[in-house]
Amino acid sequence: MTNLGLIITAVALSCLLCFNFGPHNRKLCEASHGRKMKLAKHPPRGWNSYDSFSWIITEEEFLENAKIVSQKLLCHGYQYVVVDYLWYRRKVEGSYTNSLGFDVIDEWGRVIPDPERWPSSRGGKGFSEVAKKVHAMGLKFGIHVMRGIGTQAVNDNTPILDTTKGVAFEESERQWRARDIGLTERKCAWMSQGFMSVDTKLNAGRAFLRSLYQQYAEWGVDFVKNDCVFGDDLDLDEIRLVSEVLKELDRPIVYSLSPGTSVTPAMAEDVSDLVNMYRITGDDWDKWEHVEAHFNVSRNFAAANMIGTKGLQGKSWPDLDMLPLGWLSDPGSNEGPHRKGNLSLDEQRTQMTLWSMAKSPLMLGGDLRTLDDFTYNLVTDPVLLEINTYSRHNKEFPYITERRDVKGRYKITKRNLVGPNKVAALDRHSLHLHTCKDQEANGWVVEVLDQESERLCWKNNFGIKYKPPFCLYKRKFITKLDKEIIYKSRYEGKLHLAKDGKNFCLDASHNRKLTSPKSNRISFSQCKWDVNQMWELSLNGTLANSYSGLCAMVKKVKSKVEPGGGVRSWIATGRRGEIYVAFFNLNPEKVVISAEISDLAKALPGRNVSTVSCNHKEVWSGKAYGVANQAISTSVKMHGSALFVLDCS
């Protein structure tokens, strides 16, 4: 039997053992595996409600989807079902994603499920009844939570629960409340009326966050997606504290971070051992440009050896976001599933293949009540799931040839793809956010223009003759109103920076969550009293943002930005010695993609593939090509993919 046949047989037996013998034996099977496993030993799989229901999902709709996961997908490793954001918001006239005053909170300022949408939560039960039903299906239950504390709790100035005593938190002979710990200057950039950071330097702030996660554990939560704490919205203090609290709990909880705009491998190194999965892109939706934008970032994290590193009580995985397959809603919508996804069948295969080769967590986003055969077969494909679970040495494979038909003649292009550390010709500056630990961020110097004005300039001009330096001008605080005087006092020592005129200032957060190739660039927006526009220059030349703590640096930009398209390839090895090679066609027309067998060894040191025979089969076509003497080659449709399994034993 071939390696491909062994893979399919192994997956089928796993489903048989863990599913077909009824729920009791299924639980025993899950438990027997669970006792041996640490958290997120493999990339987590499951279903999340956001892509199909936005924030308006009900208990009935959630459990209906959970039942389908249990019946059809659990035996394929999909075990988490996650309620995404705003499960505590009342669905009434005037409520939407960034509205204020519609959240249900308890006496301690903690959000609790909206009882109209989640009727089993009445009587102070929270999500405990839903979690019990999910666990009875053999699944694990997850929830989405926002950063810090809700604006509603701060406005109501609720007391803080001291979980060690079961009473209001007191210190220094006084009772502490929400207004004491809420950092109003650090509101979530894309939900400014909803949530803000808490001061984790205060014992009261730490007590509040501890009370949140202890409550989640009491409800029976197995997975937490913590939003607006990473990427452009980085709150490293909260991440560290939450990770610390989760370690103390009796209940194991997988810890996930979101979203991932502007995330780099260097930034991820600060959090990877504190969590189990972390987003490395903005929100991914059913647009080809979103899929295409994931190729560079996934390549960079693989090259940095960030796949499957040490994490919170287990392992940690870069997360490419949910898979928007099937019936969907729209970003920030007040509607549930009402449209079919826009990706073509080939584009869906490309997305699922890349996610699997990059070993991303696989979280389905479509409404499973309308799960069709194509989507089911795609997300349960045994080869993809084998790759996603067990493959090693996953990386981009740059040694491929692209051949296309140009006016009746074939044009052949050798693609030695540009790696993450190579830069093409340059002609302009671009501002990016980066971790302040990077020595390259130490590039800002002050230039005095006259007695009243100064500017900050990036000292490294990239060696381009006669190129003027990139500079930002210090903007003076003009205070007229009492409120402005308060703000000036709060931001004393911080810098407001403008590029040219005086009305547009450097802004660290774009209020943007969607995936984009340009998502890590800093923008300029109307000058205002906002922590996103406040910067602090250190003696070592770093320029840190007061909202995220990330540093601004000027990067080199290609003189000629290549339009979308081209070809890509990934390579990985299997647990039985097989080699996986995936081809991706990002072009708007069909091309032939090829790779020399002798080049495989360049990506797989220690593997001698040039002197042995390699039988190969392509997964999507099902075609067995036999022995590959010199190369593997196939025609790939527009935005499509090919996946080869090579047996070189």
FIPA-195758 format. One record per residue (C-alpha): residue number from 1; residue in three letters; x, y, z. Coordinates in steps of 0.1 Angstrom, whole numbers, padded with zeros to 4 digits. Last residue first. Layout:
% residues N
   k   r    xx    yy    zz
 NUM ALA     X     Y     Z
...
% end
This chain:
% residues 649
   k   r    xx    yy    zz
 649 SER  0116  0054 -0003
 648 CYS  0108  0085 -0024
 647 ASP  0071  0084 -0020
 646 LEU  0059  0118 -0032
 645 VAL  0025  0133 -0024
 644 PHE  0016  0162 -0047
 643 LEU -0009  0189 -0041
 642 ALA -0020  0212 -0070
 641 SER -0035  0246 -0065
 640 GLY -0059  0271 -0081
 639 HIS -0061  0309 -0085
 638 MET -0063  0304 -0123
 637 LYS -0060  0267 -0131
 636 VAL -0028  0246 -0126
 635 SER -0012  0225 -0153
 634 THR  0012  0200 -0139
 633 SER  0049  0192 -0134
 632 ILE  0072  0171 -0112
 631 ALA  0107  0168 -0124
 630 GLN  0137  0146 -0133
 629 ASN  0126  0110 -0132
 628 ALA  0093  0112 -0114
 627 VAL  0081  0077 -0111
 626 GLY  0043  0071 -0115
 625 TYR  0020  0100 -0123
 624 ALA -0010  0088 -0103
 623 LYS -0039  0112 -0110
 622 GLY -0064  0118 -0082
 621 SER -0070  0153 -0097
 620 TRP -0070  0170 -0063
 619 VAL -0044  0148 -0047
 618 GLU -0016  0146 -0073
 617 LYS  0004  0113 -0071
 616 HIS  0041  0107 -0071
 615 ASN  0065  0078 -0072
 614 CYS  0100  0090 -0064
 613 SER  0129  0068 -0075
 612 VAL  0162  0074 -0056
 611 THR  0195  0091 -0065
 610 SER  0182  0127 -0065
 609 VAL  0161  0124 -0034
 608 ASN  0187  0122 -0007
 607 ARG  0171  0139  0023
 606 GLY  0197  0153  0047
 605 PRO  0188  0189  0040
 604 LEU  0152  0192  0028
 603 ALA  0148  0226  0009
 602 LYS  0178  0221 -0012
 601 ALA  0171  0184 -0015
 600 LEU  0139  0192 -0034
 599 ASP  0159  0209 -0061
 598 SER  0171  0176 -0076
 597 ILE  0135  0166 -0083
 596 GLU  0131  0197 -0105
 595 ALA  0099  0216 -0099
 594 SER  0072  0225 -0125
 593 ILE  0042  0248 -0128
 592 VAL  0021  0250 -0159
 591 VAL -0002  0281 -0160
 590 LYS -0039  0289 -0162
 589 GLU -0049  0325 -0161
 588 PRO -0055  0353 -0135
 587 ASN -0022  0343 -0118
 586 LEU -0019  0333 -0082
 585 ASN -0012  0297 -0091
 584 PHE -0002  0276 -0061
 583 PHE  0019  0244 -0062
 582 ALA  0020  0221 -0031
 581 VAL  0048  0196 -0025
 580 TYR  0044  0169  0002
 579 ILE  0072  0144  0008
 578 GLU  0066  0110  0023
 577 GLY  0088  0096  0050
 576 ARG  0060  0080  0070
 575 ARG  0056  0110  0094
 574 GLY  0053  0134  0065
 573 THR  0077  0160  0050
 572 ALA  0068  0195  0039
 571 ILE  0071  0217  0008
 570 TRP  0053  0249 -0003
 569 SER  0051  0265 -0038
 568 ARG  0041  0299 -0052
 567 VAL  0032  0312 -0086
 566 GLY  0028  0348 -0099
 565 GLY -0001  0371 -0093
 564 GLY -0010  0404 -0077
 563 PRO  0008  0433 -0091
 562 GLU  0046  0438 -0086
 561 VAL  0054  0469 -0068
 560 LYS  0081  0487 -0087
 559 SER  0105  0507 -0065
 558 LYS  0101  0482 -0038
 557 VAL  0097  0498 -0003
 556 LYS  0124  0500  0024
 555 LYS  0112  0504  0059
 554 VAL  0109  0533  0083
 553 MET  0104  0524  0119
 552 ALA  0077  0531  0144
 551 CYS  0078  0512  0177
 550 LEU  0052  0491  0194
 549 GLY  0040  0499  0229
 548 SER  0004  0495  0217
 547 TYR -0014  0527  0228
 546 SER  0016  0549  0238
 545 ASN  0034  0543  0205
 544 ALA  0072  0540  0208
 543 LEU  0098  0559  0188
 542 THR  0132  0542  0194
 541 GLY  0164  0563  0192
 540 ASN  0183  0548  0222
 539 LEU  0174  0579  0243
 538 SER  0137  0571  0239
 537 LEU  0112  0591  0219
 536 GLU  0076  0587  0231
 535 TRP  0046  0588  0208
 534 MET  0009  0598  0212
 533 GLN -0014  0594  0181
 532 ASN -0030  0561  0192
 531 VAL -0034  0577  0227
 530 ASP -0059  0601  0212
 529 TRP -0064  0638  0216
 528 LYS -0069  0646  0179
 527 CYS -0050  0652  0147
 526 GLN -0069  0640  0116
 525 SER -0053  0608  0103
 524 PHE -0019  0596  0091
 523 SER -0013  0559  0086
 522 ILE  0011  0533  0098
 521 ARG  0018  0503  0076
 520 ASN  0012  0468  0090
 519 SER -0020  0462  0070
 518 LYS -0005  0468  0036
 517 PRO -0010  0433  0022
 516 SER -0045  0434  0036
 515 THR -0065  0413  0060
 514 LEU -0094  0432  0076
 513 LYS -0091  0445  0112
 512 ARG -0088  0482  0106
 511 ASN -0092  0511  0130
 510 HIS -0059  0522  0114
 509 SER -0040  0522  0146
 508 ALA -0006  0538  0151
 507 ASP -0017  0573  0140
 506 LEU  0009  0599  0128
 505 CYS -0009  0633  0127
 504 PHE -0028  0652  0101
 503 ASN -0038  0688  0107
 502 LYS -0004  0706  0111
 501 GLY  0009  0703  0076
 500 ASP  0038  0681  0066
 499 LYS  0043  0649  0084
 498 ALA  0027  0655  0118
 497 LEU  0038  0641  0152
 496 HIS  0022  0646  0186
 495 LEU  0049  0637  0211
 494 LYS  0046  0625  0247
 493 GLY  0062  0642  0277
 492 GLU  0029  0653  0293
 491 TYR  0001  0632  0278
 490 ARG -0021  0632  0308
 489 SER -0014  0669  0316
 488 LYS -0022  0678  0280
 487 TYR -0054  0658  0281
 486 ILE -0066  0676  0312
 485 ILE -0058  0710  0296
 484 GLU -0077  0699  0265
 483 LYS -0108  0692  0287
 482 ASP -0105  0726  0303
 481 LEU -0106  0742  0268
 480 LYS -0081  0762  0250
 479 THR -0049  0741  0249
 478 ILE -0027  0741  0219
 477 PHE -0002  0712  0221
 476 LYS  0026  0718  0197
 475 ARG  0032  0694  0169
 474 LYS  0066  0679  0165
 473 TYR  0074  0674  0128
 472 LEU  0081  0641  0112
 471 CYS  0110  0634  0089
 470 PHE  0121  0611  0062
 469 PRO  0155  0623  0049
 468 PRO  0159  0637  0014
 467 LYS  0174  0614 -0012
 466 TYR  0204  0630 -0028
 465 LYS  0222  0596 -0029
 464 ILE  0204  0566 -0017
 463 GLY  0224  0548  0010
 462 PHE  0193  0536  0029
 461 ASN  0186  0570  0044
 460 ASN  0192  0557  0079
 459 LYS  0188  0586  0104
 458 TRP  0149  0586  0104
 457 CYS  0141  0622  0113
 456 LEU  0123  0637  0142
 455 ARG  0115  0675  0139
 454 GLU  0120  0705  0160
 453 SER  0104  0739  0163
 452 GLU  0104  0770  0185
 451 GLN  0140  0781  0187
 450 ASP  0148  0770  0152
 449 LEU  0150  0738  0132
 448 VAL  0164  0715  0159
 447 GLU  0168  0679  0146
 446 VAL  0160  0650  0168
 445 VAL  0171  0615  0159
 444 TRP  0152  0583  0151
 443 GLY  0167  0550  0140
 442 ASN  0167  0526  0169
 441 ALA  0140  0504  0153
 440 GLU  0167  0483  0135
 439 GLN  0179  0470  0168
 438 ASP  0146  0451  0172
 437 LYS  0135  0451  0208
 436 CYS  0109  0478  0200
 435 THR  0087  0454  0182
 434 HIS  0076  0468  0149
 433 LEU  0051  0492  0134
 432 HIS  0056  0504  0098
 431 LEU  0063  0536  0080
 430 SER  0071  0535  0043
 429 HIS  0099  0553  0025
 428 ARG  0104  0555 -0012
 427 ASP  0126  0544 -0041
 426 LEU  0139  0510 -0035
 425 ALA  0153  0480 -0055
 424 ALA  0143  0446 -0041
 423 VAL  0147  0433 -0006
 422 LYS  0156  0399  0006
 421 ASN  0150  0388  0042
 420 PRO  0116  0371  0036
 419 GLY  0128  0352  0005
 418 VAL  0122  0363 -0031
 417 LEU  0112  0334 -0052
 416 ASN  0137  0317 -0074
 415 ARG  0110  0314 -0101
 414 LYS  0124  0304 -0135
 413 THR  0100  0318 -0161
 412 ILE  0090  0300 -0193
 411 LYS  0069  0317 -0220
 410 TYR  0050  0294 -0243
 409 ARG  0040  0307 -0276
 408 GLY  0004  0311 -0290
 407 LYS  0000  0347 -0279
 406 VAL  0016  0340 -0244
 405 ASP  0009  0305 -0231
 404 ARG  0023  0301 -0197
 403 ARG  0052  0283 -0180
 402 GLU  0062  0288 -0144
 401 THR  0093  0271 -0130
 400 ILE  0098  0263 -0093
 399 TYR  0127  0265 -0068
 398 PRO  0112  0287 -0040
 397 PHE  0097  0261 -0017
 396 GLU  0079  0278  0011
 395 LYS  0082  0260  0044
 394 ASN  0069  0231  0065
 393 HIS  0098  0210  0079
 392 ARG  0073  0187  0095
 391 SER  0039  0171  0088
 390 TYR  0017  0156  0115
 389 THR -0015  0175  0120
 388 ASN -0019  0199  0091
 387 ILE -0003  0175  0067
 386 GLU -0025  0146  0078
 385 LEU -0056  0169  0077
 384 LEU -0047  0179  0041
 383 VAL -0042  0142  0031
 382 PRO -0074  0130  0048
 381 ASP -0097  0156  0031
 380 THR -0121  0166  0058
 379 VAL -0123  0203  0051
 378 LEU -0126  0197  0013
 377 ASN -0150  0168  0014
 376 TYR -0174  0188  0037
 375 THR -0171  0219  0015
 374 PHE -0179  0199 -0017
 373 ASP -0207  0180 -0001
 372 ASP -0226  0210  0012
 371 LEU -0229  0222  0048
 370 THR -0261  0242  0051
 369 ARG -0265  0237  0088
 368 LEU -0228  0242  0091
 367 ASP -0231  0280  0088
 366 GLY -0197  0290  0075
 365 GLY -0167  0299  0097
 364 LEU -0145  0268  0100
 363 MET -0115  0270  0123
 362 LEU -0084  0252  0111
 361 PRO -0054  0262  0132
 360 SER -0025  0269  0108
 359 LYS  0000  0242  0099
 358 ALA  0014  0263  0070
 357 MET  0008  0233  0046
 356 SER -0028  0230  0060
 355 TRP -0036  0267  0057
 354 LEU -0021  0268  0022
 353 THR -0041  0237  0011
 352 MET -0074  0251  0025
 351 GLN -0069  0284  0008
 350 THR -0060  0269 -0025
 349 ARG -0089  0245 -0024
 348 GLN -0113  0274 -0017
 347 GLU -0098  0293 -0046
 346 ASP -0104  0264 -0069
 345 LEU -0140  0261 -0058
 344 SER -0145  0298 -0064
 343 LEU -0145  0322 -0034
 342 ASN -0175  0344 -0030
 341 GLY -0192  0326 -0001
 340 LYS -0229  0320 -0003
 339 ARG -0252  0346  0012
 338 HIS -0276  0352  0041
 337 PRO -0260  0338  0073
 336 GLY -0269  0361  0102
 335 GLU -0275  0398  0100
 334 ASN -0264  0427  0122
 333 SER -0232  0429  0102
 332 GLY -0197  0438  0115
 331 PRO -0181  0419  0086
 330 ASP -0207  0402  0064
 329 SER -0227  0370  0070
 328 LEU -0218  0336  0055
 327 TRP -0230  0304  0039
 326 GLY -0202  0280  0029
 325 LEU -0165  0286  0035
 324 PRO -0150  0315  0053
 323 LEU -0120  0296  0068
 322 MET -0110  0313  0101
 321 ASP -0078  0331  0107
 320 LEU -0042  0324  0095
 319 ASP -0031  0314  0130
 318 PRO  0006  0310  0140
 317 TRP  0007  0281  0164
 316 SER  0018  0276  0200
 315 LYS  0025  0244  0219
 314 GLY  0018  0229  0254
 313 GLN  0012  0244  0288
 312 LEU  0011  0279  0272
 311 GLY  0033  0276  0241
 310 LYS  0066  0261  0229
 309 THR  0069  0263  0192
 308 GLY  0046  0247  0167
 307 ILE  0053  0268  0137
 306 MET  0076  0298  0146
 305 ASN  0107  0286  0128
 304 ALA  0114  0322  0114
 303 ALA  0111  0309  0078
 302 ALA  0077  0294  0086
 301 PHE  0066  0328  0100
 300 ASN  0078  0346  0069
 299 ARG  0062  0322  0045
 298 SER  0028  0325  0063
 297 VAL  0031  0363  0060
 296 ASN  0040  0363  0023
 295 PHE  0012  0338  0012
 294 HIS -0016  0352  0034
 293 ALA -0022  0383  0012
 292 GLU -0034  0360 -0016
 291 VAL -0063  0347  0004
 290 HIS -0074  0382  0013
 289 GLU -0071  0393 -0024
 288 TRP -0093  0364 -0034
 287 LYS -0121  0376 -0012
 286 ASP -0141  0354  0012
 285 TRP -0130  0371  0044
 284 ASP -0099  0370  0065
 283 ASP -0097  0393  0095
 282 GLY -0062  0408  0100
 281 THR -0032  0386  0098
 280 ILE -0008  0368  0121
 279 ARG -0034  0356  0146
 278 TYR -0021  0338  0177
 277 MET -0024  0303  0189
 276 ASN -0015  0285  0222
 275 VAL -0005  0314  0244
 274 LEU  0023  0327  0267
 273 ASP  0052  0309  0248
 272 SER  0042  0327  0216
 271 VAL  0039  0361  0231
 270 ASP  0072  0380  0228
 269 GLU  0083  0359  0199
 268 ALA  0052  0370  0180
 267 MET  0066  0405  0178
 266 ALA  0098  0393  0161
 265 PRO  0078  0371  0138
 264 THR  0058  0401  0126
 263 VAL  0023  0412  0134
 262 SER  0010  0443  0116
 261 THR -0026  0432  0118
 260 GLY -0030  0400  0138
 259 PRO -0064  0401  0155
 258 SER -0067  0382  0178
 257 LEU -0050  0360  0204
 256 SER -0059  0324  0214
 255 TYR -0055  0307  0248
 254 VAL -0065  0270  0251
 253 ILE -0080  0264  0286
 252 PRO -0070  0236  0310
 251 ARG -0093  0237  0341
 250 ASP -0077  0238  0375
 249 LEU -0067  0274  0370
 248 GLU -0033  0287  0379
 247 LYS -0018  0285  0345
 246 LEU -0048  0304  0331
 245 VAL -0041  0332  0355
 244 GLU -0005  0336  0343
 243 SER -0015  0336  0307
 242 VAL -0041  0362  0315
 241 LEU -0014  0383  0332
 240 ARG  0011  0380  0303
 239 ILE -0016  0388  0277
 238 GLU -0028  0418  0297
 237 ASP  0007  0433  0301
 236 LEU  0015  0427  0264
 235 ASP -0014  0448  0252
 234 LEU -0009  0450  0214
 233 ASP -0037  0467  0195
 232 ASP -0018  0469  0162
 231 GLY -0011  0432  0165
 230 PHE -0024  0417  0197
 229 VAL -0048  0427  0225
 228 CYS -0080  0436  0206
 227 ASP -0095  0401  0210
 226 ASN -0089  0372  0234
 225 LYS -0102  0339  0220
 224 VAL -0107  0316  0249
 223 PHE -0110  0278  0247
 222 ASP -0122  0252  0272
 221 VAL -0150  0271  0290
 220 GLY -0168  0251  0317
 219 TRP -0187  0280  0333
 218 GLU -0165  0278  0363
 217 ALA -0134  0282  0340
 216 TYR -0150  0313  0325
 215 GLN -0156  0327  0359
 214 GLN -0120  0322  0369
 213 TYR -0111  0340  0338
 212 LEU -0131  0371  0346
 211 SER -0122  0372  0383
 210 ARG -0085  0371  0375
 209 LEU -0089  0401  0351
 208 PHE -0106  0421  0379
 207 ALA -0080  0411  0405
 206 ARG -0052  0422  0383
 205 GLY -0068  0456  0379
 204 ALA -0073  0459  0417
 203 ASN -0037  0449  0423
 202 LEU -0027  0478  0402
 201 LYS  0001  0474  0376
 200 THR -0024  0456  0354
 199 ASP -0042  0489  0347
 198 VAL -0071  0478  0326
 197 SER -0074  0482  0289
 196 MET -0106  0495  0273
 195 PHE -0138  0482  0259
 194 GLY -0170  0490  0240
 193 GLN -0172  0526  0229
 192 SER -0138  0525  0211
 191 MET -0145  0492  0193
 190 TRP -0119  0494  0165
 189 ALA -0092  0512  0185
 188 CYS -0099  0494  0218
 187 LYS -0097  0521  0244
 186 ARG -0064  0530  0259
 185 GLU -0069  0566  0271
 184 THR -0098  0554  0292
 183 LEU -0075  0531  0312
 182 GLY -0100  0514  0335
 181 ILE -0086  0505  0369
 180 ASP -0099  0531  0393
 179 ARG -0131  0537  0372
 178 ALA -0140  0500  0378
 177 ARG -0140  0502  0415
 176 TRP -0116  0498  0445
 175 GLN -0129  0497  0481
 174 ARG -0107  0516  0505
 173 GLU -0084  0509  0535
 172 SER -0052  0506  0514
 171 GLU -0068  0477  0495
 170 GLU -0103  0464  0491
 169 PHE -0118  0441  0465
 168 ALA -0155  0435  0469
 167 VAL -0163  0401  0484
 166 GLY -0158  0364  0476
 165 LYS -0126  0363  0496
 164 THR -0099  0350  0472
 163 THR -0121  0360  0442
 162 ASP -0119  0397  0451
 161 LEU -0147  0410  0429
 160 ILE -0144  0446  0416
 159 PRO -0171  0472  0423
 158 THR -0190  0488  0395
 157 ASN -0183  0523  0383
 156 ASP -0214  0524  0361
 155 ASN -0194  0543  0335
 154 VAL -0165  0519  0340
 153 ALA -0188  0488  0337
 152 GLN -0203  0502  0305
 151 THR -0169  0509  0290
 150 GLY -0162  0472  0293
 149 ILE -0130  0460  0309
 148 GLY -0097  0446  0296
 147 ARG -0095  0434  0260
 146 MET -0124  0416  0244
 145 VAL -0136  0380  0249
 144 HIS -0146  0353  0224
 143 ILE -0159  0320  0238
 142 GLY -0150  0283  0235
 141 PHE -0166  0249  0243
 140 LYS -0150  0215  0237
 139 LEU -0168  0187  0220
 138 GLY -0178  0151  0229
 137 MET -0215  0159  0224
 136 ALA -0221  0159  0262
 135 HIS -0193  0185  0264
 134 VAL -0214  0209  0242
 133 LYS -0245  0203  0263
 132 LYS -0226  0210  0295
 131 ALA -0210  0241  0280
 130 VAL -0244  0255  0271
 129 GLU -0256  0249  0306
 128 SER -0225  0266  0322
 127 PHE -0226  0296  0298
 126 GLY -0238  0321  0325
 125 LYS -0258  0303  0352
 124 GLY -0267  0335  0371
 123 GLY -0304  0327  0371
 122 ARG -0308  0330  0333
 121 SER -0280  0316  0312
 120 SER -0302  0289  0297
 119 PRO -0320  0316  0277
 118 TRP -0290  0326  0256
 117 ARG -0304  0351  0230
 116 GLU -0329  0367  0254
 115 PRO -0306  0361  0284
 114 ASP -0277  0381  0269
 113 PRO -0247  0362  0282
 112 ILE -0226  0378  0310
 111 VAL -0201  0407  0309
 110 ARG -0183  0414  0341
 109 GLY -0188  0447  0359
 108 TRP -0189  0431  0394
 107 GLU -0227  0433  0397
 106 ASP -0232  0414  0365
 105 ILE -0231  0429  0330
 104 VAL -0255  0427  0300
 103 ASP -0243  0450  0272
 102 PHE -0266  0475  0255
 101 GLY -0251  0508  0268
 100 LEU -0227  0517  0241
  99 SER -0227  0508  0204
  98 ASN -0196  0496  0185
  97 THR -0209  0463  0170
  96 TYR -0245  0473  0168
  95 SER -0274  0481  0192
  94 GLY -0298  0508  0183
  93 GLU -0329  0486  0181
  92 VAL -0325  0455  0202
  91 LYS -0301  0426  0202
  90 ARG -0288  0428  0237
  89 ARG -0250  0424  0238
  88 TYR -0235  0397  0260
  87 TRP -0227  0373  0232
  86 LEU -0208  0403  0217
  85 TYR -0180  0383  0200
  84 ASP -0176  0348  0188
  83 VAL -0191  0317  0203
  82 VAL -0166  0289  0197
  81 VAL -0171  0252  0190
  80 TYR -0138  0232  0194
  79 GLN -0134  0196  0184
  78 TYR -0127  0194  0147
  77 GLY -0103  0164  0146
  76 HIS -0118  0145  0117
  75 CYS -0139  0123  0140
  74 LEU -0154  0155  0154
  73 LEU -0165  0166  0119
  72 LYS -0198  0149  0110
  71 GLN -0219  0142  0141
  70 SER -0201  0164  0167
  69 VAL -0196  0193  0143
  68 ILE -0232  0190  0132
  67 LYS -0244  0191  0168
  66 ALA -0223  0222  0174
  65 ASN -0240  0240  0145
  64 GLU -0275  0233  0160
  63 LEU -0261  0243  0195
  62 PHE -0251  0277  0182
  61 GLU -0284  0283  0164
  60 GLU -0304  0274  0195
  59 GLU -0282  0296  0218
  58 THR -0286  0325  0195
  57 ILE -0261  0341  0171
  56 ILE -0262  0379  0167
  55 TRP -0225  0388  0167
  54 SER -0215  0381  0131
  53 PHE -0236  0350  0124
  52 SER -0218  0332  0095
  51 ASP -0182  0345  0097
  50 TYR -0183  0349  0135
  49 SER -0197  0316  0148
  48 ASN -0164  0297  0151
  47 TRP -0159  0260  0143
  46 GLY -0132  0236  0152
  45 ARG -0096  0226  0148
  44 PRO -0065  0233  0170
  43 PRO -0030  0230  0155
  42 HIS -0014  0199  0171
  41 LYS -0003  0195  0207
  40 ALA -0027  0224  0214
  39 LEU -0026  0219  0252
  38 LYS -0007  0189  0263
  37 MET -0018  0154  0253
  36 LYS -0015  0121  0270
  35 ARG -0047  0123  0291
  34 GLY -0065  0139  0261
  33 HIS -0060  0108  0238
  32 SER -0077  0085  0263
  31 ALA -0104  0111  0270
  30 GLU -0113  0115  0233
  29 CYS -0116  0077  0230
  28 LEU -0136  0074  0262
  27 LYS -0159  0102  0250
  26 ARG -0164  0085  0217
  25 ASN -0171  0052  0235
  24 HIS -0201  0069  0253
  23 PRO -0212  0089  0222
  22 GLY -0216  0059  0199
  21 PHE -0193  0033  0184
  20 ASN -0191  0051  0150
  19 PHE -0172  0081  0163
  18 CYS -0138  0077  0179
  17 LEU -0129  0043  0166
  16 LEU -0144  0046  0131
  15 CYS -0131  0081  0127
  14 SER -0096  0071  0136
  13 LEU -0099  0040  0113
  12 ALA -0108  0063  0083
  11 VAL -0079  0087  0091
  10 ALA -0054  0057  0092
   9 THR -0068  0043  0059
   8 ILE -0065  0076  0041
   7 ILE -0029  0081  0053
   6 LEU -0019  0045  0045
   5 GLY -0033  0049  0009
   4 LEU -0012  0080  0004
   3 ASN  0019  0062  0017
   2 THR  0013  0035 -0009
   1 MET  0000  0000  0000
% end
